[in-house]
Amino acid sequence: MTAGTERPGEGLQQPTTLHQPSTSESARLSITMGLTYNIYLNSSRIYGCKNCKTHLSNHDDILSRNFRGQHGKAYLFDSVVNVTESEPNERNMTTGRHIVRDIHCRQCKETVGWKYDKAYEASEKYKEGKFILEAELLCTVT
């Protein structure tokens, strides 16, 4: 068929229900043909890397503000974007033993917190797959 002769809808797949990716899924979807693109969040309050202002998470993704990191106050987030993860390692923390990975800003490589891979205590299992961002390493991006 030559250009301009296709009838509307011909050769097109019917639309299906679209899955709205979560913030962490969006991060996985940001790699195109070998290039990695930063995710830019659309929210009224965005937390970013203090060093380079790269978007990291939305205010709405905060699960708890009752955490402490190496630099003081820290927040537990449901999802983050624009980070890389180190290899997992076991750490004894104030709430027990966990397997965690440090997370680094993808843009400037600064450590911004960690991800919980595994909690050994039953009462701490809710942290698995969640992220800690340290307040001292964050800024509000407008």
Secondary structure, DSSP 8 states (H G I E B T S, - for coil): --TT---TTTT-----------HHHHHHTTEETTEE------SSSEEEETTT--EEEEGGGEEEEEEEETTEEEEEES---SEEE---EEEEETTEEEEEEEEEETTT--EEEEEEEEESSGGGGGGTT-EEEEGGGEEEE-
